[in-house]
Amino acid sequence: MSAVVIGASGGIGKALADAIEDEGVDVHRLARSFGSRHIDLTDEESIAAAATTVGSPDLVIVATGLLHDGEHGPEKAMRDLDPTWLARNFATNAVGPALVAKHFLPVMPRSGRCIFAALSARIGSISDNRLGGWYGYRASKAALNQFIRTIAIEERRRNDGTIVVGLHPGTVDTALSKPFQGNVGPGRRFAPDRAAVQLLDVLDGLKAPDSGKVFDWEGREIAP
Ligand SMILES: NC(=O)c1ccc[n+]([C@@H]2O[C@H](COP(=O)([O-])OP(=O)(O)OC[C@H]3O[C@@H](n4cnc5c(N)ncnc54)[C@H](OP(=O)(O)O)[C@@H]3O)[C@@H](O)[C@H]2O)c1
């Protein structure tokens, strides 16, 4: 067995890579800042090149994501909409993981149980949107969920044992969530290593008919 974690420099990505390795599985750790194992989700050539270096993994997890950067962050209202920032959200959170699927699924085994998972977020659920706001992040995660569904349908024809899913990790104490943890009590915020174990437990329990769906850290399906 072997696994790939993309975004292995991040809070959840590093914890996932560590937890998978603890189970005795070989892990290829890829990240934007890793010289020889470099991957940038906004640069398709780097994604294609990285896919040629990982053999034929049974498990690929995309743990990258963008919520804020410098002065840019989640929009409170329409007046905050900025096309450049919106495009960056979509490039990192939706198009990037789809391009990872484009280049990594073809190198995964053609038969048997395999998993391609991308970290999504409950906020990407359209039916669950009651608060509004967070336009770019919310819409890019909704787009990611639609990519997951569409990729799952196509992948079933190549290998009906592949499970393509999105995962919501809960609120996890990382650089991404740090500025927004104010409303979340410490009891509802997970350390990255705990979040990683919870997500791997969810993946362990998935079956082929679950492909195309999004699950939270408790294994409950999130409505589209
Ligand atoms: N933390 C939470 O509470 C929470 C809640 C719901 C969903 N999530 C989702 O979980 C995932 C992981 O988040 P996290 O909390 O672990 O965040 P994080 O610690 O900020 O990690 C984000 C990772 O994404 C990478 N990344 C960003 N842009 C990239 C690009 N263009 N190419 C390659 N890598 C890129 C970062 O790489 P660099 O190190 O190179 O910047 C970093 O490894 C995200 O998809 C996030 O939306 C998190």
The ligand as an SDF file (V2000), in Angstrom:
LIG
                    3D

 48 52  0  0  0  0  0  0  0  0999 V2000
   -8.8750   24.1820    9.7110 N   0  0  0  0  0  0  0  0  0  0  0  0
  -10.1940   24.1060    9.6550 C   0  0  0  0  0  0  0  0  0  0  0  0
  -10.8950   24.4230   10.6550 O   0  0  0  0  0  0  0  0  0  0  0  0
  -10.8940   23.6330    8.4190 C   0  0  0  0  0  0  0  0  0  0  0  0
  -12.2980   23.5450    8.4230 C   0  0  0  0  0  0  0  0  0  0  0  0
  -12.9620   23.1030    7.2620 C   0  0  0  0  0  0  0  0  0  0  0  0
  -12.2150   22.7400    6.1410 C   0  0  0  0  0  0  0  0  0  0  0  0
  -10.8460   22.8420    6.1590 N   0  0  0  0  0  0  0  0  0  0  0  0
  -10.1240   22.4970    4.9310 C   0  0  0  0  0  0  0  0  0  0  0  0
   -9.0390   21.6300    5.2300 O   0  0  0  0  0  0  0  0  0  0  0  0
   -7.9820   21.8170    4.2730 C   0  0  0  0  0  0  0  0  0  0  0  0
   -6.6380   21.9710    4.9970 C   0  0  0  0  0  0  0  0  0  0  0  0
   -6.6880   23.1580    5.7630 O   0  0  0  0  0  0  0  0  0  0  0  0
   -5.7270   23.4500    7.0020 P   0  0  0  0  0  0  0  0  0  0  0  0
   -6.6150   23.9020    8.0960 O   0  0  0  0  0  0  0  0  0  0  0  0
   -4.7620   22.3260    7.2190 O   0  0  0  0  0  0  0  0  0  0  0  0
   -4.9590   24.7410    6.4390 O   0  0  0  0  0  0  0  0  0  0  0  0
   -3.4330   25.1720    6.4090 P   0  0  0  0  0  0  0  0  0  0  0  0
   -2.7310   24.7150    7.6450 O   0  0  0  0  0  0  0  0  0  0  0  0
   -3.4490   26.6170    6.0820 O   0  0  0  0  0  0  0  0  0  0  0  0
   -2.8810   24.3320    5.1850 O   0  0  0  0  0  0  0  0  0  0  0  0
   -3.2370   24.6510    3.8680 C   0  0  0  0  0  0  0  0  0  0  0  0
   -2.3140   23.9430    2.9300 C   0  0  0  0  0  0  0  0  0  0  0  0
   -2.6650   24.2890    1.5930 O   0  0  0  0  0  0  0  0  0  0  0  0
   -1.4780   24.5310    0.8900 C   0  0  0  0  0  0  0  0  0  0  0  0
   -1.6890   25.3680   -0.2930 N   0  0  0  0  0  0  0  0  0  0  0  0
   -2.3390   26.5580   -0.3740 C   0  0  0  0  0  0  0  0  0  0  0  0
   -2.3140   27.0080   -1.6280 N   0  0  0  0  0  0  0  0  0  0  0  0
   -1.6420   26.0710   -2.3680 C   0  0  0  0  0  0  0  0  0  0  0  0
   -1.2770   25.9540   -3.7260 C   0  0  0  0  0  0  0  0  0  0  0  0
   -1.5850   26.8930   -4.6350 N   0  0  0  0  0  0  0  0  0  0  0  0
   -0.5750   24.8600   -4.1060 N   0  0  0  0  0  0  0  0  0  0  0  0
   -0.2300   23.9140   -3.2290 C   0  0  0  0  0  0  0  0  0  0  0  0
   -0.5470   23.9690   -1.9160 N   0  0  0  0  0  0  0  0  0  0  0  0
   -1.2430   25.0410   -1.5060 C   0  0  0  0  0  0  0  0  0  0  0  0
   -0.5800   25.1940    1.8930 C   0  0  0  0  0  0  0  0  0  0  0  0
    0.7280   25.1310    1.3990 O   0  0  0  0  0  0  0  0  0  0  0  0
    1.8950   26.1850    1.7920 P   0  0  0  0  0  0  0  0  0  0  0  0
    2.4450   25.5880    3.0590 O   0  0  0  0  0  0  0  0  0  0  0  0
    2.8170   26.1300    0.6580 O   0  0  0  0  0  0  0  0  0  0  0  0
    1.2100   27.5200    1.9580 O   0  0  0  0  0  0  0  0  0  0  0  0
   -0.8350   24.2960    3.1060 C   0  0  0  0  0  0  0  0  0  0  0  0
   -0.0840   23.1070    3.0170 O   0  0  0  0  0  0  0  0  0  0  0  0
   -8.4160   23.0290    3.4230 C   0  0  0  0  0  0  0  0  0  0  0  0
   -8.9970   22.5720    2.2210 O   0  0  0  0  0  0  0  0  0  0  0  0
   -9.4770   23.7010    4.2640 C   0  0  0  0  0  0  0  0  0  0  0  0
  -10.4070   24.4320    3.4700 O   0  0  0  0  0  0  0  0  0  0  0  0
  -10.1840   23.2850    7.2590 C   0  0  0  0  0  0  0  0  0  0  0  0
  1  2  1  0
  2  3  2  0
  2  4  1  0
  4  5  1  0
  4 48  2  0
  5  6  2  0
  6  7  1  0
  7  8  2  0
  8  9  1  0
  8 48  1  0
  9 10  1  0
  9 46  1  0
 10 11  1  0
 11 12  1  0
 11 44  1  0
 12 13  1  0
 13 14  1  0
 14 15  2  0
 14 16  1  0
 14 17  1  0
 17 18  1  0
 18 19  2  0
 18 20  1  0
 18 21  1  0
 21 22  1  0
 22 23  1  0
 23 24  1  0
 23 42  1  0
 24 25  1  0
 25 26  1  0
 25 36  1  0
 26 27  1  0
 26 35  1  0
 27 28  2  0
 28 29  1  0
 29 30  1  0
 29 35  2  0
 30 31  1  0
 30 32  2  0
 32 33  1  0
 33 34  2  0
 34 35  1  0
 36 37  1  0
 36 42  1  0
 37 38  1  0
 38 39  2  0
 38 40  1  0
 38 41  1  0
 42 43  1  0
 44 45  1  0
 44 46  1  0
 46 47  1  0
M  CHG  2   8   1  16  -1
M  END
$$$$
